[in-house]
Amino acid sequence: MARARHGLRAQNQPVFPMKKPTALASMLKKSALLLALLAICAPVCPAQTPAQPAPGAAQAAAPKPDRWAKAMAVFAAQDRDKPPAPGGVLFLGSSSIRLWKTLAEDFPGVPLLNRGFGGSHIADSVRHFDTLVTPSKPRLIVFFAGTNDINSGKPPEEVAADFRALVGKIHAAQPETRVIFISLAIAPRRWEKRAAMALANTYIAAFCASDARLRFVDTNAVMLAPDGTARPEYYVEDRLHMSPAGYAVWAELLRPLVK
């Protein structure tokens, strides 16, 4: 029995047997001495320099400058030189607004301000709201943009969301301001995008119908032929931007609303 108990104790011994107290004390003393030596040497060890990228390794891209910085600087300078009177009508958006040279003749007697910048997306007007909208405090904003968004691959849902964001900023600053959205034009040059354009128009028209301060103006109902194709006489040679006849259609549709 004694042997059996002795054998049981042997089986229960730890895998790494405990050292005798004297040996453990000696080991701890040596460890403490080693740590002290390391502490003394540490201040004189040279600091490690950060690893340098290998030659030819890709560097992180620097932030891109705002592509509209120059345009915004021009608008800001115009507002400083001739501060706009509050309560007018602001035409805002992309190149079809920028190129509308007959605004004064098309809307006689209406205080107008053109803040179109070609190639822009709806989100650009949101981003530069304080430069584009805030100084003039308009009572009415006539807005056209979104075709560049669709052409770049942005889905119709996102285009509509960007317009809602713009309206949110407008009404946060000026709750009574009315907004007219000119429908995304289905131009001949972007004919293959017509389904996405139409869907974006559907979303935005529904949003405008939910708020009495908003109005959706469907220009395609006039500028498309009965068979649904784009009428070329309303566009210049690039088949994207409007001709004088195209602007005349816009003016006729907007005139009862721009007062």
Phi, psi and omega in degrees: 000318179299319179298317180300314179298321180295319177296321178298317179297322181296322180291332181272003179293144179297157180299316176259101184298145180292140176280158176295150182307321182293320179294319179297317180298319179296320181294317179298322180296316179296321179296318180297320179296319180296317178297321179297317179297320178296321180296324180290321184281337188304314184297335184267357178284134182294144179290142179285138178273145181301145179296135179269143179295147179296149178305135179084357180291148182291135178264152177297136182291134177288150178304134180286138177293153179295122183292344181257012184301316181294317179297319180293324178296322178295314179299317180297319179295320178297319180291328176289317182290323181219085182303128180291142177288135179293154175089012178270198180246125181255122171265120190227142174147212188266205193296328180295334172282314182301323185272002180280092187272351184252025182303314183298320179286326182287333181229069185296140177081359181259126177290113188243153174219127181258121177232052175270142177220116192297139179086359186283156172257168178301320182298334178292325176289328175293313184297323184253029183306316185295335176272321188277323191246315189305316185298328187268344180044059187288151173276339181216136175240125174258117191240134171221118173190169178123336179290324176293326178300308181297318181297331180278355179103003179290133182290152181304324180298321180288324177299313179296321179296322178295321178294320177299322178296320178296313179299322178300318179292320180300310185281340171292325180275320183219093187300334185267355183294132177270151181228128173252126175256119174277128186304149174301124183281131177268084185279154181304322184292336181244033185300325182292347179264009190299324181294316178293321178299314181297321180293318176300318177300320180297315179298315184289322177299320179295320178296316180298325180293345183273355186218123183295343180277355183247149176217132176258125179250115183270099179279337182294334178300333180260323189274356173257145178288165180304331179276005176089000179271157180288139180274115188296335182294345180270005183228152177278187188299332180286354177062021180233311181268156190276151173273172174305325179295323178294317178294329178296323176296313178303313183299319180296320180288327186270335188305319179294342184259337184266094182228000000 
